[in-house]
Amino acid sequence: MKTLLPYQEEKVDQLIKRTKDFLSEKGHETIVFQAPTGAGKTFMATKYIEEIVKEIDDDLCFLWISIGKGDLHKQSLKAVKREISNEMECSLLEDEFFGSRKTINQNEIVFASWQKIKLKDKATGEWKAVVMKDKEEINFIEVLENTRNINRKIILIIDESHAGAKTKESLEIIDEIIKPELQIDMSATPIINNSDSRIVVDPTDVIEAGMIKKEVIINKDIDEIPNDDIDSQELIMLSAFNKREELAERYRNQHINVNPLVLIQLPNSNAGEDLRMEIENFLRDRNITEENGKLAIWLSDDKINNEYEKLLPNDGSVEYLIFKQAIDTGWDCPRAQILVRFRETKSIIFEIQTVGRILRMPEAKHYFDDELNTAYVYTNIKSIEVKKETYNPNIIKSCKAKRREVYKPIKLRSFYRQRIDYGDVTSAYTPIFCHYFAEYFMIPEDDVLQDFYTNMEKLKRFGINENFDKMDSIIKNGKIESEVIDTILSDKIDGETVDVGMSEIDLQYAFEQIIKDNLNGLAPRRSVPTVKTAIFFAMKKYLNLNTARGGIIYIQNLVVKNRNIFSIILDDSIKKYKEYKEVSLTNKDNEKWNNEWEIEETRNYNPQTCTEIKSKLSLYEPLYVSVDSKGKVNELEKEFIQYLDEHNDYIEWFWENGAEHMEKNFGIKVDNKKTFQPDFIVMFKDGRIGIFDTKGGMFKSDDKIKSNALQRYIIEERNKGKNIIGGLVIKNWNHFRVFMKDGYIPFDNNPDEWEYFDNLLK
């Protein structure tokens, strides 16, 4: 059996805690469990069921309802039975409850299809499902009533709840027939409607754990195919065909037994059938047919239900699947890696339900070859709108840059270490937070501690408010008209408020919530305590505030009262921490050296996290650079790019390294076996290759590690005949300076050891 990953374990713990809280109360409570496609939602729910029956004394049973076309409830049953202990009883509603069963057994899980049990005859109002009909023997409605009558509590789990569990008809069945003690709505995109509790799996945790692919590239290499004699439909089919063949070869080279699957989605319009024939002819010309088992066509529920299993194995023979909308929800085939979509409207929004079908990793882990960690979309749509959602993994990349022809192979030695990072904040965050705290308030970072009042006056000059009186507000004299009492749940009650003091428990929650709101995807349960420690440490260092004798209350008040300021400091410091954070692994199988690394011919960027800037010497055209949460480009990097552009007599091109932890980016190994990715590679016209990092001077301890690792790398490569130079770059007044020696010396300690960059241009 599989074991829970850390992020999964955290969410199961939260589900158990909320369940204990809610079952101790009376009434129908709802937990919304939001988990992105590929997070292991069913597996987490399975382990939750297995654990909750052990941890509480209540007499429980479970009704698991799947929403969506086809027999998704049967798929859920199989998935749960694979992972749950043998002591737990799993049953299909239509197989077990035909009159002989009086109740649902203790700890039993009953699986049902929502589409089947909810249907009624419009003319007679009678149930269509046999198990729901009135008859001489007992029906399922009576089974539910009998189960409740023996004080057995029903926990209702609704899978893919966004797809129809909130209609008036559905709510009537839940409230009047099932009457669960607790309801758990599971979905990647739930419809939140006055839920009692919400548990969210962060997509970043899922990506970093290797469960889903790192990025989605749209129309990869489509411009490499001559298109004078073919139309747009054939162009994207040919591109998808070539990509599948390439991926299949890459899997073989890595000795991975995976046969990549292409999903071809037909338009819902009348043109869909004609297009289907063209697609089949295209595939037949390449010996891909239903007859030889390489093609499957799903245009009905019957096909989905009967052919689903033959697509599941990673080494299954089916290479292409033609379908319509029928598999948008609840379908899971991890080897699906390419999605082909044809024009239906002028614009399309790629959402998780569509792209989600190609996001899963076939073996729930990332591979060394990042092409295998990538999903691909091919489409002939002219305009693509990428929907920006707070919950959608920001991995869809539609902006393309291409390498200029001036490039000649450089064959650098690049280091890559596969990362296993479960998104928690460690003690290494404390000095980073202190740096940003001091930087924001312009307090000398390494000065001897001054007294509280001196530095507090500095903080006040930057907007810090020390007035903590009446920080909370509550409504007063609220008025509800009798005639709207039945609709009050959907209306907002406005009224005057009164300012009051904040209770200690509310203050603590508010303090922790500010931290959670700025974790940028890191795991809250393991991260919040560490971030709190960093805040307390900074307050001690710069304000001489102790956590004892009421100090912790003062610090919490200070942060909550000045939420906007501390949110900026937390956001910036957490982002920097994530940039530098790499998990050290002792298993050398996770390390890889590429002795002939090259800058790839093309690269795709996400329009939400990058912006285009003009450059004459950038190797990539156009040049996309990363932006921060405010949409701003790093000023030092921007100025360095402008500086390089001004020296085209000496420089052939420059390339800005990617920040993502991927094999396609250039990496250098440091002492602790982490990967350092220098910012720039510069090709000089005299043949020298320059490797430079423009973050020098910010974190002294990190600068030393980076500089020594880079110089060690340069010495090793020079001994092999490589013409390489490089170092850490800072800007001092109007001049760029670079440190290019072994044994790092900070600029402040000895500026003479830092060479003027201009000297490299002679």
N, C-alpha and C positions, 0 to 999 in steps of 0.2 A: 504493500500500500504506500501511496505517496505521503509525505509529511508536509505540514503547513510551512510556507515561507514566513519570515518574520512579519511582513505587512499583513499576510493573511491571518496569522495568529493574533495580531493586534485587533483585527476587525471581528474575529470570532469572540475574543474576550469582551469586546464592546457589546456584541449581540447578546451574549450571556448575561452581562450586567444589566442591560436594559430590560431583558426578559424577566429577570428576578425582580426588578423594580416594578414593572408593570403588572406582573401576576400577583403581586401583593396588594394591588388595588382592584377595585371593582369597575367593570365597564370594558368596552371594546376599545383597546388601544392599538395604534398602528406604528410600526417601525418602517421607515423607508431605507432600504439597503441599496445604495448606489455604487455600482462597480462597473468600470469600463469593460468593453468587449475584450475577452482574453485574460481577465484578472483571475479567473477561477472561481466565479460566483457560485456555481453549483457545488464545487468542492468545499468552499467555505461554509455554505449552508448545510452540507452533509456533516461536516465536523461539528458544526454548531448543534445540530440535532443529537449527534452522538454524545456530546458533552453535557448538554442541558439536562438530559434525563438522568445523568449521574449526579448532577450538582444540586438539584432541588428535589423536595419530597412530594411535590404535586403529582397527581395522576394525570399524565399527558397523553395525547395522541396528535397526529399531524395530518393535515390535508394539504397536499401539494398540487396546486392547479397551474397548468401551463397554458399560456395564451398565445395563439398564433395558429396558422394553417398547418395541416399535417398532423402527425402523431408525435408532437413534441413532448407530450407527457410520457410516452414510451421511451424516448431518448433520455429524458430526465431519470426515469426509473432505472435504466441500465447504468447511467453514470453514477447514480447514488449507490446502487448495489455493488458496484466495483470497489467503492471506497469505504463503505460503512461496515461496522462489525457484523458478524453473522447472527448475533443475538437480536438485531433489529429486524423487524418484519416489514417488508415492502410489498404493497399490493396495488394492482390495477383496478380501478373502480369497476370497469365493465366486466372484469373477469371474476370478481369476488362477491359483488353485492347484487345478487339476483333474487333475494327473498330468504335465503337460509341464514344470512348474517343478521344478528340483532343489534350489534354495536361495533364500533371500531375498537380494536383491542388496545390495551395499554402499550404505549410507545410505538404503536404501529404507524407507518407512513402510507397513506392512500394517495395514489397519483390519479389525476383526472384531467380531461381536456375541457377547458372553459367553453370552447365552441360547441361541444357536444352536450354538456349538461345544462346550458342556459337556454337552449332553443325551445320555443313554444309555438304551437299552431296559432296563427293570428286569428283564425275564424273561431276556434273553440276555446282557445286559451289553455289547452292541455299541453303537458310536457311532451316533447318528441323523444327524448332519451328514455329507453326502457327502464333504467334504474330509477328514474324520477317519477314515473307514471303511477297513478293510483291503481292498485290491483289487490287480489286476494292475499297474496304474500306481501311481506313488508318491503317498502321501497327505501331508497337511500335517504329521503327526507326524514322518514321515521327512524332510520338508523342514527342519524345525527341527533335527533331529539332524545332517543334512548341513551345515547352516549353522554349527552349533557345531564340527563336525569340521574345517572350514577356518579355525578360529580367528577366526571373525566373532562378535563379542560382541552378544548380544541385550539391548536395553533394553526392558523391558516397561512400558508406560504404561496404567494402569487408570483410566478416567474414571468418576466417580461411584462410587468404590470402596466407599463405605459401604453400597451396596445389594446386596451379596452376594459380595464378593471374599474374605471371611474364613471361608466355610463349609468344612467338611472336604473336600467334593468339589472346591471351587475351589482350595484349597491343594494338593491332590494334583495337579491339572492344572498349576499353576504350578511346583511343586517337581519333579515327575517327568516332565513332558512339555515344557513351555516351557523350564525351567531357565535363567532370565535371569541375566545378570551383575549387572544392576541393575533394581530395580522402583521405579516412581514411582506412588504412590497419590494421585489427585487427587479432592478432595471439599470441599464446604462444611462437612460435618459428618463427618469421618473417624472410623472406629473405630480408635483408637490401640492397637496391640497389639505391644509390644516393638519399635517402629520404631527404626531406626538413626539417623534424622535427621528433623527436622520443620521445615518452612519455612512460615511463616504470613503471609498478607496481612491487614493490619489493616483492618477494615471502615471505620474513620474515613477512611483514605486513599482508599478507593473512593468514599465519599460526597463528600469534598471535591474529588475530581477530576471530579465530575459524572457518574460512570458509573451511579450508582443514585440513586433518589429520596431526598429529605431526610427524609421522614417518612411514616408510614402512619396515616391517620385512620380510626377505626371509627365507622360510622353518622353521618357528617357530615350535619348539618341534617335528620336524620330527624324531629325534633320539629316541624319547620316545616310538615309535611304533615298536614292534618286526617285523623284516623284513626277517626272514629266509625263509618263505614260500611265499613271494609276490615279484613281480618285482617292478621296480622303478615307473612305471606308476600307479600301484595300490597303492603304498606307498604314493605318493603325493595326489592322489584322496582321500584316507582315511584320510590323514592329513587335507586336506581342508574340508572334511565332518565333522570331529571332531571339527575343529575350528569354522565352521558355527554354529554347534549345541551349542557350548560354548558361542558364541557371542549372539545368540538368547536368551539363558538363562540369560545372563548378561543384555540385554535390558529389559527382563521381570522383573528382579529383581529391575531395576531402574525405572520401570513403564514407559518405553519409548516405544511408539508404532512404532517400526521399525523392519521390517523383513529383515535381512541382505541377500544380494545377492552375489552369487558366479559366476564369469565369467570364462568360460573355453574356452581358445583360441586354436583352432586346427591348426596344421601345414598346410602350403599351399601345401605341397608335396602330392603325391598320397597316402601316408600312412595316410593322414588325415581322409579319409572316413572309413578305417578299425578301426582307433582309435576311431572315433565317435561311432561306434557300441559297442566297449568295454566300453566306458564311459556310454552309455545309459544302458547297461546291469548292470553295477555297480550301477547306480542310481535306476534302476528298482528294484533291490534286496532290496533297502531301501525305496521302495514305493514312488519314485520320478519319475513321468512320465509326458508326455504332456497331457495325458488324465485327470489326476487329477489336472492339472493346476500348478504343482510345477516345471515344466521344460519347457523352451522355446528353440527353435533351430532356429538360424538366419544364413542361408547360402546364402541368396539372398537379393537384395534390396527390393523385395516385402514383405518379412518377416519383415524386419526392419521397413518399412513404415506402415504395417498393425498391428504389434504387439507392437509397441513402447509404446503406452499409457498405456498398462496394466502392464508394468514394473515400471512406474514412481512413483505411490503412495508408501509412506514409509511402508505402511502395505500391499503392494501387495502380492498376493499368490505365485508368481514365486520365487523359491529359487535358481535355477540354470539356467544359460544361456550359451548355446554352440554356438560359433560363429567363424568366420574366421577374416580376416583383415577388413571386411566391416565397423566396428564401431570404427575404430581407431581415426577418426577425427569428432569432433563436436557432439558427443553423450554424453548425460548427464543423469545419474541416480544416485543421491547422496547416495542411500542405498547400492550400489555396494561396497563391502569391501574386497573381496578376489578375487585374480586373479590366475588362474591355467594356466601355460604355459608348453608345452611339447617340448622335444628335436627336433630341426630341423637342427641346425648346432652345431659345437663344442663350440661355444661361442656366447653369446648374449649381446647386450647393452640395458639396460633398459632406455628408454627415456620417456619424459613427455607424448607423445602421447599414449604410452602403459600403463604406470603406472597411468596416469592421470584419467583413467576411475574409479579408486578406491580411489582417493584422496579426493573427496568432503565429507563434513560432511552432514548427512541427514537432519539436522535441522539448519545448518549454525551456529553451536556453539559447543564448546567442552563440554564433560561430565566429571563428577567427576571420573568415572572409565576410566583410561587411556587405557585399552584394547579396549574400544570403540572409542578412538581417534587415533587408529592405523590401518593401512592397511596391508594386508598380501599377499605375493606372494609365491606360491608353484610351484616348477619347478624341473624337473629331469635332468636339464642341468649340466654337470660336472663343467664347468668353467663359472663364471659370471664376466663380465666386467662392472663395474658401471661407466658410462660416467660422467666425471667431467666437468660440464659446469658452467659458471659464473651465468647463469640465472636459472639453475635447482635447485629447493629446495633441499638442501643437507640432505635429510631425509631417503635415502635408506640405510639400515643397514644390512650388509652381514657377519660381523664377530661375531661369537657367543662365549660367555663365559658361563661356567656352574659352579654352586655352588658345592663345595666339600662335600662329605658325612659326614665330621666331624661336619657339622652344626647341631645345635639343636635349636628349636624355642626359640626366645628371647622376643617376644610379647612386643615390645616397643610402646609407644604412640607417634604417628606421626601426624604432622599438615600439612594440604594442603589448600591453598587458590587459587581458580580458578582466573587466572589473565586475566584482560582485559587491554591490553597495545597496544596503537596504534603507538608505535615506534617513539615518539618524545623525544628530549633532553630537560631536565628541568634544572633549576638553580643549581640542585645538582651536575651537571657536573663540575662546575667551580673549586671547590677544587681538584677534581680528575685530571683535566688538569694541574692545578698548581703543583700538586705533581709530575706528570710525566715530566713536563717542568723542574722543579728543579732537579729531579733525573737524567735526561739526561745530563744536563750541570753541575751536581755536585755542585749545589748552595744550601747551607743550607736552608731547607724549611721554618724554623721558625725564621731565623735570622732577625735582624733589617735591614730595607732597606738600601742598600748601594747606592752610586751614580751610574749614568748611565755608566760611563767609566770603573769603577771597574768590574762590572758584564759583560759588553760587552766584555772585555778582556777575561773573562772566557768562554764566548760563542764562541769567535774566536778560542780558543784552541781546541774546538770540531768541527771546520770546518765551522763556520758561516762566510759567505761572506757579507761584507757591501758595496760592490761596485755595485750600482744600475744603472750605465750608460748603455744605449743601451741593455736593457733586451729583446727586441723583434727582430725578423728577418722577413724580407719580401724578396720575390724573385725579382731578377733583371735580365733584359735582357733575359726573358723567350722567347723561340722560338717554334713556332708551324709550322710544315711543312704543306703546303696546301693539299698535297695528303692524309694526315691522319686526316683532319679536321672533317670528318664524324664519326671517331671512337675515338675522343678525350675523350669522357666521360668515356671510359673504360681504358684509359692510364694515367700514371702519367707524369706530366710535370716536368722535372728536370731542374735546372738552378742554377746559382750563387745566393747567398743571400747577403743582406746588413743589418748590425746591426743598429737598430734604437731604440729610446726611446719608452716606452710603454705608450699609452694613459691612462688617469685615468679610463675611462670606461672599457678598456681591462684589466687594473690592477685589478679592482674590480671583474670582471668576473673570472679572473685567480685565485684570492684569494679565492673566493667562491667555485670554482671548486675543489681546493685542499681539502677543507672541505668536499664537496659532495663525492669525491672519497674515503674518509676514514670514512664514516658514518656507514659502515658495516651493511647496511640494514635499518637503521633508516630513518624516513621520512624527506626528505630534506627541504620541505617548512617550517615546524615547528621547525626544528633542526638547520638549518644554522645560523639564528640570535642568538640563544643561544650559539652556539659554538664560534661565532665571539665575543660575549660578554666575554666569558671565556678567549679567546686569549688576548683581550684588557686588561682584569683584570690582567692577568699574566704579561703582558708587563709593566703595571703600578707598580705592586708589586715588580718585580725583576729588571726592567730597568728604573723605574720612567718616563715612556713614557706616555704622555697624548694624548687622541684622538683629543683634540683641537689643534689649531694652527699648522696644518699640520702633527700632530702625527699619525693620522690614515693612511695617505699616506705612511709614513715611515714604519709603522707596516706591511701594505700590501706588500710593497716592500721587507721587510725583510723575510716575509713568502714565497713569490713567488720566490725570488732569491735563497732561501734555501729550496726548495720544498722537497727534499729527507729527510732532517732532520725533518722538521715539519710534514711530512707524517707519519714518524715513531712515533712521539710523539702523533699525533692525533689518529692513528690506535690503539696504546696501550691503551690510555686513554679512547677511545670510547668503546673498548672491556671490559675494567674494569667497565666502567659505565653501560654497558648492563648487566654485571654479577651481579651487585648490585641493579640494577633498578627493583623495583617491584611496581606495582600500588596499592595504598591503596583503598580498596572498603569499603563502609559503609554497604553494604548488607550482613548480616550474612549468607544468603543462599549460598554464595560463599565460606564459610568456611567449612572445614571437618576435624574432628579428627578420626584417625584410632587407636583404643585402643589396637589392636593386630597386629600391623604392623610387617611384616617379610621381610627379604631380599629375593627377588624372586629367583627361582631356576635357571633361565637362563636370560641372558641379551645380546642384540645385539648392535653392535657398527658400526659406519661408518668408513671405512678404510681411508677416506680423513681427518678426524678430530681426529683420535686416533692412537696410536701405541702400540705395544705389548712390555712389558718389563718383564724380568725374576723375579720371586719371589717364595720363598718357602712357605710363610705363607699366601699369598693372598687367600681369600675365593673363589674367582673366578679363574678358570683355563680355558684359559690363562688370564693374567692380562692385560687389555687395559687401557691406561691412555690418557687423552686429551693432544693435542699439540697446540701450538700457530700458528700464520699465517706463521711462519718460520719453522714449523715442530719440534719445540723444546718442551721438557717436562719441566714443572715448577721445578726448581732445588730444592727448599725447600721440595716439596712433594716427589720428587725422593729420596732425602737424607733421609727423614723420613721413606719411605718404606724400604730402605736399612737398616736403624737402627732397625726397627721392625723385619726384617728378621734375624738379628744377635742375637735375643733374643728368640729363639724358646723354651728355657727352661721355660720361663714365659708366653709366648703368644701362644694361640691356633691358632688364625687366625685374620686377619684384612680385612676390606672391605672398599673400597673407594667409597664414595657417588657420585651419578650422579649430574652433574651441571644443567641439564635441569629441567625446572619447571614442574615436573610431580608427580603424586600421588605415584608412585612406588619408588621415592626417599625419603629419610628420612628428615623430616622437623621439625623445632621448631618455635613456634610463638613468635614474638617479640612485643614490646609495640605498634608499629604503625600498627599492624595486618599484617605485612609482614611475609614472610617465610624465615627463615635462615636454610640453608642446610649445616651442619658441614661436613668437608672433610672425616673424618674417623670414623668408628666404630671398636673397638678393643676388642676381646674376650680374657681375661686373663685366664690362666689355673686354677686359684683359684676361677673362677666363676664371677669375676667382669666384667662388661661391660663398656668399656671406649668410650667416645664420645669426639673427638678432632677436632679442626680446626687449620690448619697450616698456616693461612693467618694473624695471629696476628702480630702486630707491624707496619703494613703498613699505615693504616688509623686510626688515634687515635679515632676519633668520632665513627667510625664503629666498632672498636675493643670493645669499651665500650658497645655498644648496643648488640653485639653478646655475649660477655662474660656474661653480666648480664642476658640475656635471657637464656643462657645455664645453668648457675648456678641455676636460678630460676626453670628451668625444672628439673634439677637433684634433688633439694631439694623436689619438689613435688613428684617425682617418688620414692625417698627413703622413704618418708612418707607412700607410698603404699606398701613398702616391697621390692622394686627393689634394687639390688646391683649395683649401677651406680656411676661412677666417670667421670671426664672429665674437659676439659678446653681449652683455647687457647694455641697454641704451637709456640714457636720461637726457633731459633738456635742462641746461643750466643757463639762465638768462636767454640769450638768443642763439645759443650754440648747442648742438647735440654732442654728447660725450659718450664714449663707449669704453667699457672695461674688457680687455682682451688678454688677461694674464692668468696663469694658474695661481690659486691662492687668493681668494676674493678679498678686496679691501674696499670698504664703503667710501663713497665719494666724499662725505664729510670728514672722514679720517685723513684722507690724502688725495686731494683733487688731481695732483700731478700724475697719479697712476692711471687716470682716466684720459684716454686719447681723444682729441678732437676728431669727430667723424669726417670732417673736411679732409683730414690727412689721408683718408682711405681713397680719396677721389683724385689722386695724383698719378 
